[in-house]
Amino acid sequence: MARTTMNEHCSAVILNKLPRKLGDPGKFLIPCEFSEMDECLALADLGTSINLMPFSVWKALSLPELTPTCMTLELAYRSVSKPIGIAKDVSFKVGVFHFPADFVVVDFEPDPRVPLILRRCFLKTSRALIDVHKGELTLQVLEFSNTTVSGNPTPIDDPIVSTTLPTLTSFGDNDFLLFEEADAFLGLEDDPDSPKINPFYYDPEGDILLLEAILN
């Protein structure tokens, strides 16, 4: 019987050692609490530059007067909407932390399950760490040093308080495809020692021996 020697890249594909293609994790939702209403969900949209609140929610929260704005919003289906105003420094709770945020208030009929949209700045303020595979969101608060030369406290990288929300709504049992390892396998040419590949994912010599045993 003829024996064919296969390189490590072929054996990785044949032995199905590429990462398994996983499903869409769905929307990224965060549970929020306001003092004047029950817990609700907010859509954390990394592509959004504003925090959005329906007019009905603003009225239910009995917030102070809105700040006028000349802003106009172009919605996903190309229609244009003019906000009623901006609610400044609205306090809400996520996990054990309280955050202030400015919300653009628009008169529309929201999904009662997800009435709010939080923008990128909120996730940056809360130092959010998102584990898409596990469906976990970790928020952190920075420690401050006693340096007073500039008159302002100096942040230190290590957080003194953190909280993890173990189940982000709508992730469910779905998974997430990690493209980097698959692209590295498929993109390599003749360099088996490339740092692009984590050596944990394949054992060239062991794979070839296993293939030889199967072929024989």
Backbone as a printed PyTorch tensor [residue, N CA C, xyz], in Angstrom:
tensor([[[  0.8440,  -1.2010,   0.0000],
         [  0.0000,   0.0000,   0.0000],
         [  0.8780,   1.2490,   0.0000]],

        [[  0.5380,   2.1850,  -0.8510],
         [  1.3080,   3.4230,  -0.9160],
         [  1.0480,   4.2690,   0.3310]],

        [[  2.1080,   4.8850,   0.8140],
         [  1.9940,   5.7220,   2.0110],
         [  2.1710,   7.1830,   1.6060]],

        [[  1.2130,   8.0030,   1.9720],
         [  1.2660,   9.4260,   1.6330],
         [  1.4770,  10.2300,   2.9060]],

        [[  2.5370,  11.0230,   2.9180],
         [  2.8320,  11.8600,   4.0770],
         [  2.1050,  13.1910,   3.9320]],

        [[  1.4110,  13.5730,   4.9620],
         [  0.6410,  14.8200,   4.9330],
         [  1.2390,  15.8050,   5.9260]],

        [[  1.2720,  17.0810,   5.5380],
         [  1.8110,  18.0760,   6.4650],
         [  0.8000,  18.3940,   7.5620]],

        [[  1.2520,  19.2120,   8.5180],
         [  0.4190,  19.4520,   9.6980],
         [ -0.8450,  20.2350,   9.3730]],

        [[ -0.8190,  21.0510,   8.3080],
         [ -1.9970,  21.8480,   7.9750],
         [ -3.1160,  20.9600,   7.4290]],

        [[ -2.7410,  20.0000,   6.5800],
         [ -3.7440,  19.0700,   6.0610],
         [ -4.3130,  18.2060,   7.1780]],

        [[ -3.4380,  17.7440,   8.0610],
         [ -3.9110,  16.8650,   9.1290],
         [ -4.8440,  17.5980,  10.0740]],

        [[ -4.5900,  18.8910,  10.2890],
         [ -5.4670,  19.6660,  11.1690],
         [ -6.8780,  19.7310,  10.6070]],

        [[ -6.9820,  19.8690,   9.2780],
         [ -8.2990,  19.9370,   8.6460],
         [ -8.9830,  18.5780,   8.6740]],

        [[ -8.2370,  17.5270,   8.3130],
         [ -8.8250,  16.1910,   8.2470],
         [ -9.2770,  15.7200,   9.6220]],

        [[ -8.4980,  16.0220,  10.6440],
         [ -8.8400,  15.5890,  11.9990],
         [ -9.8260,  16.5450,  12.6760]],

        [[-10.3190,  17.5000,  11.9190],
         [-11.3610,  18.4080,  12.4230],
         [-10.9140,  19.1630,  13.6660]],

        [[ -9.7010,  19.7240,  13.6210],
         [ -9.1990,  20.4730,  14.7670],
         [ -9.3830,  21.9810,  14.6090]],

        [[-10.0490,  22.3960,  13.5410],
         [-10.3820,  23.8060,  13.4300],
         [-11.5020,  24.1350,  14.4200]],

        [[-11.5890,  25.3950,  14.8740],
         [-12.6610,  25.7570,  15.8060],
         [-14.0320,  25.4710,  15.2110]],

        [[-14.9330,  24.9840,  16.0420],
         [-16.2880,  24.6870,  15.5970],
         [-17.0480,  25.9810,  15.3290]],

        [[-17.7680,  26.0190,  14.2140],
         [-18.5630,  27.1920,  13.8870],
         [-19.7460,  27.2810,  14.8400]],

        [[-19.8440,  28.3960,  15.5300],
         [-20.8690,  28.5640,  16.5530],
         [-21.9180,  29.5690,  16.0990]],

        [[-22.9740,  29.6810,  16.8710],
         [-24.1190,  30.4770,  16.4590],
         [-24.0280,  31.9340,  16.8550]],

        [[-24.9490,  32.7190,  16.3170],
         [-25.0570,  34.1350,  16.6430],
         [-25.5380,  34.2810,  18.0870]],

        [[-24.8050,  35.0280,  18.9360],
         [-25.2320,  35.1670,  20.3330],
         [-26.4690,  36.0280,  20.5140]],

        [[-26.9060,  36.7110,  19.4720],
         [-28.1070,  37.5320,  19.5870],
         [-27.8140,  38.8970,  20.1840]],

        [[-28.8620,  39.5940,  20.5990],
         [-28.7070,  40.9440,  21.1260],
         [-28.0120,  40.9140,  22.4800]],

        [[-27.3150,  42.0000,  22.7530],
         [-26.5790,  42.1340,  23.9990],
         [-27.3890,  43.0380,  24.9230]],

        [[-28.0410,  42.4440,  25.9250],
         [-28.9500,  43.1780,  26.8010],
         [-28.4220,  43.2230,  28.2290]],

        [[-28.6100,  44.3710,  28.8860],
         [-28.1440,  44.5750,  30.2570],
         [-29.3390,  44.8950,  31.1460]],

        [[-29.4830,  44.2180,  32.2970],
         [-30.5510,  44.5780,  33.2370],
         [-30.2340,  45.8930,  33.9450]],

        [[-31.1930,  46.8170,  33.9560],
         [-31.0290,  48.1280,  34.5960],
         [-32.1430,  48.3510,  35.6120]],

        [[-31.8330,  49.1340,  36.6280],
         [-32.8300,  49.4630,  37.6490],
         [-32.8900,  50.9720,  37.8450]],

        [[-34.1150,  51.4960,  37.9350],
         [-34.3520,  52.8930,  38.2860],
         [-35.1620,  52.9140,  39.5760]],

        [[-34.9740,  53.9560,  40.3670],
         [-35.6560,  54.0130,  41.6640],
         [-37.1690,  54.1060,  41.5070]],

        [[-37.6470,  54.6460,  40.3780],
         [-39.0850,  54.8610,  40.2080],
         [-39.7730,  53.7860,  39.3810]],

        [[-39.0580,  52.7460,  38.9520],
         [-39.7020,  51.7250,  38.1270],
         [-39.0140,  50.3830,  38.3090]],

        [[-39.7040,  49.3280,  37.8810],
         [-39.1610,  47.9850,  38.0020],
         [-37.9550,  47.8080,  37.0880]],

        [[-37.2190,  46.7230,  37.3460],
         [-36.0470,  46.4290,  36.5240],
         [-36.4500,  46.2580,  35.0630]],

        [[-35.6370,  46.7890,  34.1770],
         [-35.8810,  46.6440,  32.7450],
         [-34.5760,  46.2540,  32.0640]],

        [[-34.6490,  46.0370,  30.7740],
         [-33.4710,  45.6690,  30.0030],
         [-33.0860,  46.8100,  29.0740]],

        [[-31.7800,  46.9670,  28.8800],
         [-31.2710,  47.9720,  27.9510],
         [-30.4090,  47.2840,  26.9090]],

        [[-30.5630,  47.7040,  25.6710],
         [-29.7340,  47.1860,  24.5930],
         [-28.4080,  47.9310,  24.6090]],

        [[-27.3110,  47.2170,  24.8460],
         [-25.9750,  47.8190,  24.8160],
         [-25.4550,  47.7270,  23.3890]],

        [[-25.5220,  48.8370,  22.6760],
         [-25.1780,  48.8670,  21.2580],
         [-23.8260,  49.5420,  21.0890]],

        [[-22.8030,  48.7540,  20.7130],
         [-21.4660,  49.3020,  20.5440],
         [-21.3790,  50.2440,  19.3500]],

        [[-22.3810,  50.2220,  18.4840],
         [-22.3650,  51.1010,  17.3240],
         [-23.1610,  52.3760,  17.5160]],

        [[-23.6870,  52.5940,  18.7110],
         [-24.5460,  53.7480,  18.9740],
         [-23.7870,  54.8150,  19.7520]],

        [[-23.9650,  56.0770,  19.3480],
         [-23.2480,  57.1710,  20.0020],
         [-24.1160,  57.9240,  21.0050]],

        [[-25.3790,  57.5170,  21.1980],
         [-26.2610,  58.1840,  22.1590],
         [-26.9600,  57.1430,  23.0280]],

        [[-27.3420,  57.5730,  24.2400],
         [-28.2460,  56.7820,  25.0730],
         [-29.6720,  57.2000,  24.7150]],

        [[-30.5300,  56.2420,  24.4420],
         [-31.8830,  56.5480,  23.9660],
         [-32.9310,  56.1000,  24.9780]],

        [[-33.8960,  56.9920,  25.2510],
         [-34.9770,  56.6940,  26.1950],
         [-36.3150,  57.1060,  25.5800]],

        [[-37.3350,  56.2470,  25.6340],
         [-38.6640,  56.6350,  25.1480],
         [-39.2870,  57.7100,  26.0480]],

        [[-40.1250,  58.5310,  25.4610],
         [-40.7960,  59.5930,  26.2060],
         [-41.6550,  59.0150,  27.3270]],

        [[-42.2720,  57.8590,  27.0910],
         [-43.1250,  57.2270,  28.1050],
         [-42.3180,  56.8280,  29.3380]],

        [[-41.0920,  56.3740,  29.1400],
         [-40.2360,  56.0100,  30.2740],
         [-39.8220,  57.2600,  31.0290]],

        [[-39.4980,  58.3240,  30.3070],
         [-39.1180,  59.5780,  30.9620],
         [-40.2470,  60.0760,  31.8680]],

        [[-41.4820,  60.0040,  31.4010],
         [-42.6220,  60.4410,  32.2210],
         [-42.8020,  59.5360,  33.4340]],

        [[-42.6050,  58.2290,  33.2570],
         [-42.7730,  57.2920,  34.3700],
         [-41.7290,  57.5160,  35.4530]],

        [[-40.5510,  57.9990,  35.0700],
         [-39.4760,  58.2120,  36.0400],
         [-39.5820,  59.5520,  36.7520]],

        [[-40.4950,  60.4170,  36.3120],
         [-40.6700,  61.7460,  36.9270],
         [-39.3440,  62.5010,  36.9970]],

        [[-38.6430,  62.5320,  35.8870],
         [-37.3440,  63.1980,  35.8220],
         [-37.5180,  64.7070,  35.6700]],

        [[-36.4540,  65.4870,  35.9610],
         [-36.5320,  66.9470,  35.7860],
         [-36.7880,  67.3230,  34.3270]],

        [[-36.9970,  68.6160,  34.1110],
         [-37.2960,  69.1060,  32.7630],
         [-36.1890,  68.7210,  31.7840]],

        [[-36.6030,  68.4970,  30.5510],
         [-35.6500,  68.1240,  29.5120],
         [-34.8900,  69.3450,  29.0030]],

        [[-33.6560,  69.1140,  28.6120],
         [-32.8490,  70.1570,  27.9850],
         [-33.1500,  70.1880,  26.4900]],

        [[-33.5210,  71.3390,  25.9310],
         [-33.8420,  71.3980,  24.4960],
         [-32.6410,  70.9990,  23.6400]],

        [[-32.9110,  70.4730,  22.4620],
         [-31.8520,  70.0750,  21.5400],
         [-32.3160,  70.2810,  20.1020]],

        [[-31.3840,  70.5980,  19.2310],
         [-31.6630,  70.7260,  17.7940],
         [-31.2770,  69.4570,  17.0430]],

        [[-30.9740,  68.4010,  17.7800],
         [-30.5370,  67.1450,  17.1750],
         [-31.6520,  66.5180,  16.3450]],

        [[-31.2760,  65.8610,  15.2620],
         [-32.1980,  65.0160,  14.5050],
         [-31.5860,  63.6290,  14.3870]],

        [[-32.4140,  62.6110,  14.4040],
         [-31.9490,  61.2280,  14.3470],
         [-32.4180,  60.5820,  13.0520]],

        [[-31.4930,  59.9400,  12.3530],
         [-31.8600,  59.1490,  11.1810],
         [-31.9300,  57.6930,  11.6070]],

        [[-33.1080,  57.1060,  11.5380],
         [-33.3260,  55.7460,  11.9980],
         [-32.8570,  54.7420,  10.9580]],

        [[-32.8420,  53.4700,  11.3610],
         [-32.2910,  52.4200,  10.5070],
         [-33.0210,  52.3260,   9.1800]],

        [[-34.3370,  52.5920,   9.1800],
         [-35.0950,  52.5000,   7.9310],
         [-35.2040,  53.8600,   7.2410]],

        [[-34.2230,  54.7530,   7.5040],
         [-34.0300,  56.0180,   6.7980],
         [-35.0210,  57.1180,   7.1530]],

        [[-35.9360,  56.8780,   8.0520],
         [-36.8240,  57.9620,   8.4690],
         [-36.0830,  58.8530,   9.4670]],

        [[-36.5160,  60.1010,   9.5730],
         [-35.8580,  61.0760,  10.4410],
         [-36.7820,  61.4030,  11.6080]],

        [[-36.2200,  61.4230,  12.8170],
         [-36.9980,  61.7170,  14.0230],
         [-36.3200,  62.8440,  14.7940]],

        [[-37.1150,  63.7170,  15.3760],
         [-36.5750,  64.8130,  16.1820],
         [-36.8240,  64.5240,  17.6540]],

        [[-35.7710,  64.4360,  18.4660],
         [-35.9430,  64.1730,  19.9010],
         [-36.7170,  65.2900,  20.5910]],

        [[-37.3840,  64.9220,  21.6770],
         [-38.1070,  65.9040,  22.4860],
         [-37.1250,  66.7330,  23.3040]],

        [[-36.0550,  66.1160,  23.7510],
         [-35.0470,  66.8030,  24.5440],
         [-34.0500,  65.8060,  25.1030]],

        [[-33.1970,  66.2890,  25.9980],
         [-32.1710,  65.4450,  26.6090],
         [-32.3690,  65.4330,  28.1190]],

        [[-32.4420,  64.2360,  28.7020],
         [-32.5330,  64.0760,  30.1560],
         [-31.1120,  63.9750,  30.7040]],

        [[-30.7150,  64.9700,  31.4840],
         [-29.3430,  65.0580,  31.9690],
         [-29.1580,  64.3010,  33.2850]],

        [[-28.0090,  63.6530,  33.4080],
         [-27.5740,  63.0180,  34.6630],
         [-28.6430,  62.1150,  35.2720]],

        [[-29.1750,  61.2290,  34.4780],
         [-30.1450,  60.2470,  34.9660],
         [-29.3870,  59.1300,  35.6740]],

        [[-29.7620,  58.8530,  36.9110],
         [-29.0840,  57.8190,  37.6940],
         [-29.8060,  56.4840,  37.5340]],

        [[-29.0480,  55.4450,  37.2270],
         [-29.6140,  54.0980,  37.1380],
         [-28.5970,  53.0970,  37.6690]],

        [[-29.0890,  51.9090,  37.9860],
         [-28.2580,  50.8970,  38.6350],
         [-28.0760,  49.7000,  37.7160]],

        [[-26.8340,  49.2400,  37.6230],
         [-26.5080,  48.0020,  36.9140],
         [-25.6820,  47.1550,  37.8650]],

        [[-26.2060,  45.9910,  38.2470],
         [-25.5030,  45.1800,  39.2440],
         [-25.4950,  45.8960,  40.5780]],

        [[-24.2950,  46.1310,  41.1380],
         [-24.1840,  46.8350,  42.4210],
         [-23.7900,  48.2940,  42.2280]],

        [[-23.6340,  48.7420,  40.9920],
         [-23.1440,  50.0810,  40.7240],
         [-24.2670,  51.0140,  40.2730]],

        [[-24.1140,  52.2890,  40.6140],
         [-25.0100,  53.3390,  40.1370],
         [-24.2390,  54.2260,  39.1630]],

        [[-24.8540,  54.5350,  38.0430],
         [-24.2010,  55.3370,  37.0170],
         [-25.0820,  56.5180,  36.6390]],

        [[-24.4640,  57.6900,  36.3540],
         [-25.2110,  58.8020,  35.7680],
         [-25.0360,  58.7780,  34.2530]],

        [[-26.0600,  59.1630,  33.5270],
         [-25.9600,  59.1930,  32.0680],
         [-26.9570,  60.1960,  31.5110]],

        [[-26.6310,  60.7510,  30.3610],
         [-27.5510,  61.6220,  29.6340],
         [-28.2930,  60.7830,  28.5990]],

        [[-29.6150,  60.9180,  28.5630],
         [-30.4370,  60.1650,  27.6160],
         [-31.1280,  61.1140,  26.6420]],

        [[-31.0750,  60.7710,  25.3690],
         [-31.8640,  61.4710,  24.3580],
         [-33.2770,  60.8890,  24.4030]],

        [[-34.2680,  61.7420,  24.6200],
         [-35.6560,  61.2970,  24.7870],
         [-36.4120,  61.4720,  23.4700]],

        [[-36.9930,  60.3780,  22.9940],
         [-37.7210,  60.3770,  21.7230],
         [-39.1120,  59.7970,  21.9680]],

        [[-40.1160,  60.3750,  21.3340],
         [-41.4900,  59.8930,  21.4810],
         [-41.7410,  58.7690,  20.4750]],

        [[-41.6330,  57.5360,  20.9430],
         [-41.9090,  56.3760,  20.0930],
         [-42.4360,  55.2490,  20.9690]],

        [[-42.9970,  54.2370,  20.3510],
         [-43.5490,  53.0980,  21.0820],
         [-42.4600,  52.0380,  21.2180]],

        [[-41.8970,  51.8610,  22.4210],
         [-40.7740,  50.9360,  22.5770],
         [-41.2410,  49.5010,  22.7940]],

        [[-40.3130,  48.5930,  22.6480],
         [-40.5400,  47.2200,  23.0890],
         [-40.5590,  47.2600,  24.6150]],

        [[-41.6530,  46.8780,  25.2740],
         [-41.7250,  46.9900,  26.7350],
         [-40.6590,  46.1810,  27.4530]],

        [[-40.1160,  45.1780,  26.7960],
         [-39.0740,  44.3610,  27.4240],
         [-37.7130,  45.0410,  27.3650]],

        [[-37.4800,  45.8590,  26.3290],
         [-36.1750,  46.5060,  26.1390],
         [-36.4130,  47.9650,  25.7610]],

        [[-36.7250,  48.8210,  26.7350],
         [-37.0850,  50.1970,  26.3970],
         [-35.8980,  51.1390,  26.1900]],

        [[-34.6960,  50.7520,  26.5940],
         [-33.5560,  51.6700,  26.5740],
         [-32.4530,  51.1850,  25.6400]],

        [[-31.6420,  52.1320,  25.1820],
         [-30.4170,  51.8170,  24.4430],
         [-29.2660,  52.5430,  25.1300]],

        [[-28.2090,  51.8050,  25.4500],
         [-27.0160,  52.3820,  26.0670],
         [-25.8960,  52.4250,  25.0390]],

        [[-25.1340,  53.4910,  25.0460],
         [-24.1180,  53.6810,  24.0230],
         [-22.7380,  53.2200,  24.5020]],

        [[-21.7530,  53.4440,  23.6360],
         [-20.3800,  53.0240,  23.9170],
         [-19.8230,  53.6930,  25.1650]],

        [[-20.1660,  54.9700,  25.3870],
         [-19.5900,  55.6980,  26.5240],
         [-19.9400,  55.0550,  27.8560]],

        [[-21.1520,  54.4930,  27.9690],
         [-21.5130,  53.8250,  29.2220],
         [-20.5990,  52.6340,  29.4680]],

        [[-20.3600,  51.8280,  28.4340],
         [-19.5050,  50.6550,  28.5970],
         [-18.0760,  51.0630,  28.9280]],

        [[-17.6330,  52.1980,  28.4030],
         [-16.2910,  52.6830,  28.7350],
         [-16.2490,  53.2030,  30.1690]],

        [[-17.2730,  53.9520,  30.5690],
         [-17.3270,  54.4870,  31.9300],
         [-17.2950,  53.3720,  32.9660]],

        [[-18.0150,  52.3000,  32.6970],
         [-18.0960,  51.1860,  33.6460],
         [-16.9580,  50.1850,  33.4750]],

        [[-15.9990,  50.4970,  32.5880],
         [-14.8720,  49.5910,  32.3180],
         [-15.3940,  48.1720,  32.0620]],

        [[-16.3510,  48.0680,  31.1750],
         [-17.0220,  46.7900,  30.9260],
         [-16.0960,  45.8070,  30.2230]],

        [[-16.0830,  44.5780,  30.7290],
         [-15.3890,  43.4640,  30.0950],
         [-16.4540,  42.4600,  29.6750]],

        [[-16.5680,  42.2150,  28.3780],
         [-17.6410,  41.3790,  27.8440],
         [-17.0780,  40.0420,  27.3890]],

        [[-17.5690,  38.9630,  27.9770],
         [-17.2270,  37.6130,  27.5350],
         [-18.4150,  37.0980,  26.7350]],

        [[-18.3100,  37.1870,  25.4060],
         [-19.4460,  36.8290,  24.5570],
         [-19.7380,  35.3430,  24.6380]],

        [[-18.6930,  34.5100,  24.7310],
         [-18.8920,  33.0600,  24.7510],
         [-19.6660,  32.6280,  25.9980]],

        [[-19.2780,  33.1640,  27.1600],
         [-19.9420,  32.7930,  28.4090],
         [-21.2120,  33.6020,  28.6480]],

        [[-21.3850,  34.7060,  27.9250],
         [-22.5300,  35.5730,  28.1870],
         [-22.3920,  36.2990,  29.5000]],

        [[-21.1850,  36.8010,  29.7920],
         [-20.9290,  37.4930,  31.0490],
         [-20.4910,  38.9250,  30.7800]],

        [[-20.9280,  39.8200,  31.6560],
         [-20.5020,  41.2130,  31.6190],
         [-19.9210,  41.5690,  32.9750]],

        [[-18.6790,  42.0430,  32.9970],
         [-18.0320,  42.4460,  34.2410],
         [-17.8440,  43.9560,  34.2300]],

        [[-18.3540,  44.6350,  35.2640],
         [-18.1840,  46.0710,  35.4200],
         [-17.2080,  46.3190,  36.5540]],

        [[-16.4050,  47.3780,  36.4280],
         [-15.3670,  47.6430,  37.4150],
         [-15.3620,  49.1150,  37.8050]],

        [[-14.9040,  49.3830,  39.0340],
         [-14.7020,  50.7470,  39.5020],
         [-13.2350,  50.9040,  39.8360]],

        [[-12.6270,  52.0060,  39.3810],
         [-11.1970,  52.2100,  39.5800],
         [-10.8720,  52.6630,  40.9930]],

        [[ -9.6860,  52.2650,  41.4550],
         [ -9.1240,  52.8000,  42.6850],
         [ -8.3990,  54.0930,  42.3430]],

        [[ -8.2990,  55.0020,  43.3040],
         [ -7.6050,  56.2580,  43.0610],
         [ -6.4700,  56.4190,  44.0680]],

        [[ -5.3520,  56.9620,  43.5830],
         [ -4.2070,  57.1800,  44.4610],
         [ -4.3850,  58.5010,  45.1990]],

        [[ -3.4330,  58.8110,  46.0790],
         [ -3.5050,  60.0400,  46.8620],
         [ -2.6840,  61.1700,  46.2470]],

        [[ -2.2730,  61.0190,  44.9980],
         [ -1.4870,  62.0540,  44.3420],
         [ -2.3290,  63.3180,  44.1770]],

        [[ -1.8220,  64.4400,  44.6750],
         [ -2.6150,  65.6760,  44.6380],
         [ -1.8570,  66.8200,  43.9660]],

        [[ -0.7550,  66.5130,  43.2830],
         [  0.0400,  67.5710,  42.6590],
         [ -0.7960,  68.3560,  41.6600]],

        [[ -1.5780,  67.6470,  40.8490],
         [ -2.3890,  68.3110,  39.8310],
         [ -3.7700,  68.7010,  40.3470]],

        [[ -4.0670,  68.3220,  41.5850],
         [ -5.3760,  68.6320,  42.1320],
         [ -6.4230,  67.5920,  41.8300]],

        [[ -6.0870,  66.5790,  41.0190],
         [ -7.0300,  65.5250,  40.6600],
         [ -6.4720,  64.1730,  41.0660]],

        [[ -7.3430,  63.2580,  41.5160],
         [ -6.8600,  61.9100,  41.8460],
         [ -6.3620,  61.2030,  40.5960]],

        [[ -5.4120,  60.3100,  40.7870],
         [ -4.8360,  59.5630,  39.6730],
         [ -5.3780,  58.1510,  39.6640]],

        [[ -5.9980,  57.7200,  38.5640],
         [ -6.5410,  56.3590,  38.5310],
         [ -5.4520,  55.3080,  38.5050]],

        [[ -5.7290,  54.1820,  39.1630],
         [ -4.8360,  53.0300,  39.1730],
         [ -5.5330,  51.9110,  38.4290]],

        [[ -4.7440,  51.1080,  37.7020],
         [ -5.3370,  50.0920,  36.8380],
         [ -6.1480,  49.0450,  37.5920]],

        [[ -5.7430,  48.6860,  38.8080],
         [ -6.4310,  47.6230,  39.5320],
         [ -7.7500,  48.1350,  40.1070]],

        [[ -8.8760,  47.5020,  39.7830],
         [-10.1580,  47.9540,  40.3270],
         [-10.3040,  47.5660,  41.7870]],

        [[-11.0060,  48.4040,  42.5600],
         [-11.2580,  48.0510,  43.9530],
         [-12.6070,  47.3610,  44.1000]],

        [[-13.4910,  47.5540,  43.1490],
         [-14.7960,  46.8990,  43.1850],
         [-15.1300,  46.4290,  41.7810]],

        [[-15.6730,  45.2350,  41.6740],
         [-16.1500,  44.7610,  40.3740],
         [-17.3690,  43.8920,  40.5980]],

        [[-18.1860,  43.7950,  39.5870],
         [-19.3570,  42.9310,  39.6530],
         [-19.5310,  42.2600,  38.3110]],

        [[-19.9680,  41.0180,  38.3270],
         [-20.1640,  40.2610,  37.1000],
         [-21.6220,  39.8640,  36.9780]],

        [[-22.2080,  40.1740,  35.8230],
         [-23.5680,  39.7330,  35.5200],
         [-23.4370,  38.4350,  34.7500]],

        [[-23.7230,  37.2800,  35.3850],
         [-23.3900,  35.9870,  34.7840],
         [-24.2330,  35.6020,  33.5930]],

        [[-25.4230,  36.1560,  33.4490],
         [-26.2670,  35.7440,  32.3270],
         [-26.8030,  36.9740,  31.6240]],

        [[-26.2700,  37.2670,  30.4630],
         [-26.7580,  38.3670,  29.6490],
         [-27.9390,  37.8750,  28.8310]],

        [[-29.0620,  38.5150,  28.9500],
         [-30.2830,  38.0640,  28.2950],
         [-30.0720,  37.8780,  26.8020]],

        [[-30.6380,  36.8080,  26.2830],
         [-30.7070,  36.4420,  24.8760],
         [-29.4480,  35.7920,  24.3400]],

        [[-28.4180,  35.6030,  25.1790],
         [-27.3230,  34.7720,  24.7220],
         [-27.7720,  33.3150,  24.6930]],

        [[-28.5610,  32.9140,  25.6980],
         [-29.1010,  31.5520,  25.7380],
         [-28.0110,  30.5070,  25.6330]],

        [[-28.2820,  29.4620,  24.8520],
         [-27.3120,  28.3950,  24.6650],
         [-26.4870,  28.6050,  23.4080]],

        [[-26.5970,  29.7810,  22.7780],
         [-25.8400,  30.0200,  21.5650],
         [-24.3680,  30.1800,  21.8780]],

        [[-23.5560,  30.0190,  20.8500],
         [-22.1180,  30.1770,  20.9730],
         [-21.6470,  31.2320,  19.9900]],

        [[-20.3470,  31.4570,  19.9770],
         [-19.7840,  32.5150,  19.1490],
         [-18.5640,  31.9880,  18.4310]],

        [[-18.4580,  32.2640,  17.1480],
         [-17.3500,  31.7620,  16.3520],
         [-16.1250,  32.6450,  16.5470]],

        [[-15.0110,  32.0500,  16.9270],
         [-13.7450,  32.7590,  17.0100],
         [-13.0290,  32.5970,  15.6730]],

        [[-12.9670,  33.6510,  14.8800],
         [-12.4260,  33.5550,  13.5360],
         [-10.8970,  33.5220,  13.5210]],

        [[-10.2420,  34.0450,  14.5580],
         [ -8.8140,  34.2560,  14.4690],
         [ -8.0350,  32.9600,  14.2510]],

        [[ -8.3630,  31.9180,  15.0330],
         [ -7.6090,  30.6800,  14.8990],
         [ -7.8660,  30.0250,  13.5500]],

        [[ -9.1190,  30.0390,  13.0850],
         [ -9.4270,  29.4420,  11.7900],
         [ -8.7100,  30.1810,  10.6720]],

        [[ -8.7120,  31.5100,  10.7200],
         [ -8.0240,  32.2850,   9.6950],
         [ -6.5270,  32.0160,   9.7160]],

        [[ -5.9790,  31.8300,  10.9200],
         [ -4.5500,  31.5630,  11.0120],
         [ -4.2040,  30.2230,  10.3770]],

        [[ -5.0230,  29.2010,  10.6380],
         [ -4.7910,  27.8940,  10.0130],
         [ -4.8530,  27.9970,   8.4960]],

        [[ -5.9000,  28.6500,   7.9810],
         [ -6.1130,  28.6950,   6.5420],
         [ -5.1420,  29.6370,   5.8550]],

        [[ -4.6130,  30.6370,   6.5750],
         [ -3.7450,  31.6220,   5.9600],
         [ -2.2820,  31.2330,   5.9300]],

        [[ -1.8710,  30.2440,   6.7070],
         [ -0.4730,  29.8300,   6.7230],
         [ -0.0920,  29.1510,   5.4200]],

        [[  1.1600,  29.3360,   5.0030],
         [  1.6310,  28.6830,   3.7900],
         [  2.6370,  27.5900,   4.1410]],

        [[  3.8770,  27.9760,   4.4070],
         [  4.9000,  26.9600,   4.6590],
         [  5.6620,  27.2330,   5.9480]],

        [[  5.0380,  27.8760,   6.8890],
         [  5.7320,  28.2290,   8.1220],
         [  5.0310,  27.5940,   9.3140]],

        [[  5.3810,  26.3700,   9.6680],
         [  4.7130,  25.6950,  10.7850],
         [  5.0210,  26.3070,  12.1350]],

        [[  6.0770,  27.1620,  12.1920],
         [  6.4530,  27.7790,  13.4620],
         [  5.8770,  29.1850,  13.6050]],

        [[  4.9330,  29.5320,  12.7710],
         [  4.3600,  30.8770,  12.8170],
         [  3.7210,  31.1410,  14.1760]],

        [[  3.9660,  32.3310,  14.7730],
         [  3.3460,  32.6640,  16.0680],
         [  1.8510,  32.8980,  15.9710]],

        [[  1.2910,  32.9040,  14.7430],
         [ -0.1430,  33.1270,  14.5880],
         [ -0.9590,  31.9500,  15.0980]],

        [[ -0.3340,  30.7830,  15.2090],
         [ -1.0580,  29.5870,  15.6090],
         [ -0.7120,  29.2130,  17.0390]],

        [[ -1.7160,  28.9690,  17.8310],
         [ -1.5090,  28.4410,  19.1680],
         [ -1.1740,  26.9600,  19.0400]],

        [[  0.0100,  26.5140,  19.4740],
         [  0.4050,  25.1140,  19.2820],
         [ -0.5100,  24.1300,  19.9810]],

        [[ -1.3450,  24.6040,  20.8910],
         [ -2.2720,  23.7050,  21.5810],
         [ -3.2410,  23.0420,  20.6140]],

        [[ -3.5200,  23.7220,  19.4760],
         [ -4.5830,  23.2590,  18.5980],
         [ -4.1620,  22.1120,  17.6850]],

        [[ -2.8780,  21.8660,  17.5620],
         [ -2.5040,  20.7400,  16.7220],
         [ -1.1960,  20.1200,  17.1970]],

        [[ -1.0290,  18.8480,  16.8740],
         [  0.1810,  18.0950,  17.1730],
         [  0.5990,  17.4350,  15.8630]],

        [[  1.4500,  18.0820,  15.0550],
         [  1.7520,  17.5840,  13.7180],
         [  2.2280,  16.1450,  13.6930]],

        [[  3.2080,  15.8090,  14.5150],
         [  3.7530,  14.4530,  14.4920],
         [  2.7080,  13.4370,  14.9250]],

        [[  1.9830,  13.7680,  15.9920],
         [  0.9620,  12.8370,  16.4620],
         [ -0.1570,  12.6610,  15.4560]],

        [[ -0.5380,  13.7430,  14.7850],
         [ -1.6040,  13.6550,  13.7870],
         [ -1.1900,  12.7980,  12.6010]],

        [[  0.0470,  12.9710,  12.1420],
         [  0.5230,  12.1890,  10.9990],
         [  0.5790,  10.7090,  11.3500]],

        [[  1.0600,  10.3910,  12.5590],
         [  1.1030,   8.9890,  12.9850],
         [ -0.3010,   8.3990,  13.0370]],

        [[ -1.2540,   9.2070,  13.5280],
         [ -2.6260,   8.7200,  13.6010],
         [ -3.1970,   8.4860,  12.2070]],

        [[ -2.9140,   9.3960,  11.2790],
         [ -3.3890,   9.2210,   9.9080],
         [ -2.7700,   7.9870,   9.2610]],

        [[ -1.4770,   7.7650,   9.5080],
         [ -0.8220,   6.5830,   8.9490],
         [ -1.4590,   5.3140,   9.4860]],

        [[ -1.7890,   5.3240,  10.7760],
         [ -2.4200,   4.1410,  11.3630],
         [ -3.7900,   3.8890,  10.7430]],

        [[ -4.5310,   4.9910,  10.4660],
         [ -5.8510,   4.8330,   9.8540],
         [ -5.7300,   4.3080,   8.4320]],

        [[ -4.7720,   4.8660,   7.6530],
         [ -4.6030,   4.4560,   6.2590],
         [ -4.0990,   3.0260,   6.1400]],

        [[ -3.3580,   2.5910,   7.1340],
         [ -2.8120,   1.2310,   7.0920],
         [ -3.7740,   0.2120,   7.6840]]])
